[in-house]
């Protein structure tokens, strides 16, 4: 995977060298670095301003929670690893008997021949 990225960077460098020339390329790279630094400074300023304006009730607010993938992982899957979930259903020998007996928790996998837990109340 790193090979492909290195080749892409090398091709971009050669194209930039051809387009801008060897005498203008260092100046262009410095200008791009300054623009990137300014963009990061603006983003950090906007982030700190947003956190200040939200008030004390949002002091624990993490801007990464805006990303749905991070939000779901933080609020759903972290809870699963802390507390094993027991799904209700048939008491003895049902499809979720492994879950009820405590052999199957959120982090375990099924044994060969076992059927996955099934929650009759969820459907």
Backbone bond lengths (Angstrom), bond angles and torsions (degrees), N, CA, C in turn:
res aa  C-N    CA-C-N  psi(-1)  N-CA   C-N-CA  omega(-1)  CA-C   N-CA-C  phi
1 X - - - 1.442 - - 1.520 110.43 -
2 X 1.327 117.68 -40.18 1.455 120.31 178.82 1.518 110.40 -65.59
3 X 1.341 116.62 -31.40 1.460 120.22 178.04 1.521 111.46 -58.69
4 X 1.313 116.92 -45.43 1.458 120.27 -178.64 1.518 110.90 -64.67
5 X 1.315 118.14 -40.41 1.459 121.45 179.86 1.523 110.28 -66.24
6 X 1.319 117.30 -40.93 1.451 120.29 179.34 1.522 111.21 -63.63
7 X 1.314 116.67 -41.12 1.466 120.63 179.41 1.525 109.92 -65.31
8 X 1.327 117.61 -41.07 1.468 120.62 178.24 1.524 110.85 -62.67
9 X 1.335 116.90 -43.21 1.463 120.03 178.71 1.521 111.18 -64.80
10 X 1.302 117.14 -39.47 1.457 121.22 178.48 1.527 110.93 -63.88
11 X 1.321 117.13 -43.13 1.466 121.00 178.21 1.529 110.34 -64.03
12 X 1.334 117.45 -43.39 1.469 120.26 177.27 1.522 111.50 -62.19
13 X 1.321 118.07 -38.54 1.464 121.25 177.82 1.510 111.81 -64.43
14 X 1.322 117.15 -42.44 1.469 121.03 179.31 1.532 110.19 -66.15
15 X 1.333 117.05 -42.32 1.471 120.35 178.54 1.523 110.10 -63.52
16 X 1.330 117.90 -42.03 1.466 120.93 178.29 1.521 110.41 -64.46
17 X 1.306 117.80 -39.05 1.460 121.14 178.25 1.518 111.23 -63.74
18 X 1.324 116.81 -39.68 1.462 120.99 179.10 1.528 110.63 -69.10
19 X 1.339 117.19 -44.21 1.464 120.85 -176.17 1.524 111.64 -70.34
20 X 1.329 118.08 -48.41 1.461 121.08 -173.60 1.516 113.76 -93.82
21 X 1.299 118.34 -19.27 1.453 121.26 -179.43 1.515 111.49 82.57
22 X 1.325 116.49 157.77 1.464 119.72 -176.45 1.534 113.64 -68.99
23 X 1.332 118.02 -23.78 1.462 119.09 -178.74 1.531 112.42 -82.68
24 X 1.329 119.03 -29.14 1.466 121.68 -179.16 1.525 113.67 -97.05
25 X 1.314 118.37 -14.58 1.466 121.59 -176.65 1.536 113.11 -62.95
26 X 1.341 120.71 -44.25 1.475 118.81 178.07 1.538 113.06 -62.09
27 X 1.317 117.13 -38.34 1.468 120.09 178.34 1.529 110.22 -66.96
28 X 1.311 116.99 -40.11 1.468 120.90 178.63 1.527 110.64 -65.43
29 X 1.331 117.37 -41.04 1.467 120.92 178.99 1.528 110.38 -64.81
30 X 1.317 118.32 -40.09 1.463 121.39 177.78 1.519 110.71 -65.05
31 X 1.327 116.97 -41.31 1.464 120.91 178.25 1.531 110.68 -64.52
32 X 1.320 118.09 -40.80 1.463 121.75 178.13 1.530 110.05 -65.20
33 X 1.327 118.28 -38.97 1.459 121.61 177.23 1.519 112.07 -63.69
34 X 1.355 116.54 -42.07 1.469 119.92 177.41 1.520 110.97 -64.42
35 X 1.330 117.27 -40.92 1.465 120.85 179.49 1.528 110.49 -64.38
36 X 1.307 117.55 -40.88 1.467 121.24 178.79 1.526 110.74 -65.72
37 X 1.335 116.77 -41.68 1.462 120.72 177.47 1.526 111.06 -62.80
38 X 1.327 116.95 -41.72 1.465 121.36 178.33 1.531 110.93 -65.07
39 X 1.313 116.96 -40.66 1.466 121.39 178.24 1.528 110.85 -63.05
40 X 1.326 117.66 -42.51 1.467 120.60 177.32 1.517 111.30 -64.29
41 X 1.346 116.94 -40.01 1.454 120.52 179.09 1.524 110.28 -64.01
42 X 1.327 117.09 -41.51 1.463 120.70 178.30 1.531 110.82 -64.84
43 X 1.318 118.04 -40.69 1.459 121.28 179.82 1.528 110.76 -66.32
44 X 1.326 117.12 -41.39 1.472 119.84 177.45 1.522 110.94 -65.32
45 X 1.333 117.14 -38.46 1.463 120.99 177.55 1.519 111.62 -64.53
46 X 1.323 116.73 -42.75 1.464 120.38 178.83 1.524 110.58 -65.28
47 X 1.325 116.97 -38.82 1.464 120.98 179.36 1.526 110.49 -64.75
48 X 1.325 117.29 -46.41 1.469 119.40 -179.12 1.526 110.82 -67.83
49 X 1.340 117.48 -36.94 1.467 120.41 177.82 1.533 111.01 -65.25
50 X 1.312 117.04 -39.85 1.460 120.87 177.82 1.519 110.70 -63.68
51 X 1.323 117.67 -44.02 1.461 120.71 179.90 1.526 111.26 -65.73
52 X 1.339 117.96 -35.87 1.463 120.76 177.37 1.521 111.40 -67.60
53 X 1.329 117.31 -40.56 1.461 121.48 -175.56 1.523 113.27 -78.18
54 X 1.331 118.56 -18.39 1.458 120.44 179.55 1.520 111.93 -71.14
55 X 1.312 117.53 -27.33 1.454 120.69 177.74 1.509 112.95 94.47
56 X 1.343 115.74 177.21 1.471 120.25 -174.68 1.524 114.00 -69.58
57 X 1.334 118.11 -24.18 1.463 118.82 -179.43 1.525 112.49 -69.95
58 X 1.332 117.02 -16.75 1.464 121.09 177.92 1.524 111.31 -111.06
59 X 1.330 117.24 28.59 1.461 120.05 -177.67 1.527 111.52 -66.41
60 X 1.317 117.56 -29.30 1.467 121.40 179.72 1.530 112.03 -88.91
61 X 1.324 117.88 1.92 1.462 122.59 -177.00 1.521 109.86 -68.62
62 X 1.310 115.85 129.13 1.454 122.21 176.84 1.522 107.93 -108.67
63 X 1.326 116.82 127.16 1.464 119.51 -177.61 1.522 112.14 -64.24
64 X 1.323 117.33 -19.90 1.465 119.67 176.72 1.528 110.97 -67.89
65 X 1.349 117.37 -18.68 1.465 120.25 178.21 1.522 112.23 -67.16
66 X 1.304 117.59 -15.75 1.464 120.65 177.48 1.528 110.06 -67.06
67 X 1.328 116.40 -30.37 1.457 121.09 176.79 1.527 107.73 -70.82
68 X 1.335 119.19 118.72 1.465 121.00 -176.17 1.526 113.39 -59.01
69 X 1.312 117.74 -36.06 1.458 120.92 -179.29 1.531 110.04 -63.77
70 X 1.311 117.01 -45.62 1.470 121.54 179.19 1.521 110.38 -67.00
71 X 1.320 117.34 -39.89 1.463 122.09 -178.94 1.529 110.72 -61.78
72 X 1.329 117.14 -47.03 1.465 121.52 -179.46 1.520 110.11 -64.71
73 X 1.330 117.22 -43.88 1.453 120.55 -179.86 1.525 110.52 -62.07
74 X 1.326 116.87 -42.14 1.467 120.50 -176.92 1.525 111.84 -69.23
75 X 1.326 117.40 -44.43 1.450 120.12 -171.37 1.528 114.65 -92.54
76 X 1.304 118.17 -19.89 1.461 119.91 179.97 1.517 112.85 -108.21
77 X 1.318 117.12 -54.60 1.453 119.66 -171.66 1.510 112.98 -77.73
78 X 1.326 119.62 -29.74 1.457 120.26 175.99 1.516 110.73 -65.67
79 X 1.334 117.06 -34.22 1.456 120.44 177.23 1.521 111.37 -68.01
80 X 1.329 117.63 -33.60 1.463 120.83 179.85 1.511 111.59 -66.58
81 X 1.317 117.55 -37.88 1.456 119.21 -179.26 1.517 111.64 -74.11
82 X 1.337 117.88 -25.78 1.459 120.59 179.85 1.528 111.05 -79.42
83 X 1.323 118.48 -44.29 1.456 123.37 -177.71 1.519 109.62 -121.82
84 X 1.345 118.76 115.00 1.457 119.16 176.80 1.531 110.30 -62.52
85 X 1.301 115.72 136.73 1.453 121.23 -177.09 1.516 109.52 -93.84
86 X 1.313 116.82 131.26 1.459 121.88 174.73 1.514 106.80 -109.72
87 X 1.327 115.44 122.88 1.456 120.82 -177.50 1.515 108.34 -92.89
88 X 1.328 118.00 133.58 1.460 122.04 -179.84 1.510 111.97 -74.82
89 X 1.313 116.29 161.19 1.458 120.40 178.40 1.506 110.39 157.41
90 X 1.319 116.82 -145.18 1.461 121.70 -178.32 1.519 110.23 -62.52
91 X 1.317 116.24 136.81 1.464 120.67 -173.83 1.522 112.95 -77.14
92 X 1.307 118.71 -44.95 1.452 120.49 -175.18 1.516 110.70 -126.50
93 X 1.323 114.94 118.46 1.452 120.10 172.35 1.508 115.48 76.23
94 X 1.296 119.21 6.88 1.461 121.54 178.11 1.512 110.81 -74.22
95 X 1.310 116.35 179.98 1.457 118.99 -178.52 1.517 113.37 -64.16
96 X 1.330 118.40 -20.16 1.459 119.71 178.73 1.519 111.70 -110.39
97 X 1.316 117.56 27.00 1.461 121.17 -179.84 1.522 111.01 -65.56
98 X 1.319 117.58 -34.28 1.465 120.05 178.79 1.519 110.45 -63.95
99 X 1.318 117.00 -38.28 1.452 120.72 179.09 1.518 110.32 -67.36
100 X 1.332 117.55 -42.19 1.453 120.95 -177.09 1.519 111.68 -72.01
101 X 1.313 117.78 -30.77 1.452 119.94 -178.97 1.517 111.84 -76.53
102 X 1.323 117.35 -9.60 1.448 120.42 178.04 1.510 113.73 91.96
103 X 1.341 117.15 -1.48 1.462 118.79 179.50 1.519 111.74 -74.33
104 X 1.303 118.24 -26.14 1.450 121.78 -175.81 1.513 108.75 -116.63
105 X 1.313 116.73 117.50 1.459 122.08 175.56 1.511 108.39 -118.79
106 X 1.313 116.21 -175.00 1.462 120.46 -175.10 1.525 112.28 -61.73
107 X 1.335 119.27 -29.17 1.451 120.97 -176.68 1.512 114.53 -96.79
108 X 1.343 119.19 -10.91 1.457 121.91 -176.83 1.509 110.81 -87.57
109 X 1.347 114.55 160.75 1.453 119.60 175.36 1.519 108.99 -109.40
110 X 1.304 115.87 168.22 1.466 121.41 -178.84 1.518 110.82 -76.36
111 X 1.307 116.04 149.53 1.455 121.54 173.42 1.523 108.37 -81.23
112 X 1.322 118.20 157.23 1.467 119.77 178.76 1.530 110.68 -58.38
113 X 1.315 116.53 131.24 1.449 122.69 179.20 1.517 114.19 90.75
114 X 1.325 118.68 -11.21 1.459 121.33 179.32 1.520 109.72 -82.20
115 X 1.314 115.55 144.15 1.459 118.70 175.94 1.527 108.00 -92.54
116 X 1.308 117.36 151.06 1.459 119.78 -179.10 1.510 111.09 -67.98
117 X 1.334 118.29 155.02 1.464 120.95 178.78 1.519 110.62 -63.48
118 X 1.317 114.70 146.49 1.452 120.24 -177.54 1.519 107.97 -133.83
119 X 1.293 116.80 125.74 1.460 121.81 -178.85 1.525 108.77 -99.34
120 X 1.340 116.93 109.56 1.456 120.64 -178.09 1.517 111.57 -71.16
121 X 1.329 118.08 -22.23 1.465 121.00 179.68 1.511 112.82 -80.44
122 X 1.339 117.85 -15.58 1.447 120.51 -176.54 1.524 112.70 -85.30
123 X 1.317 117.09 -14.82 1.467 118.81 -177.42 1.500 111.49 -103.29
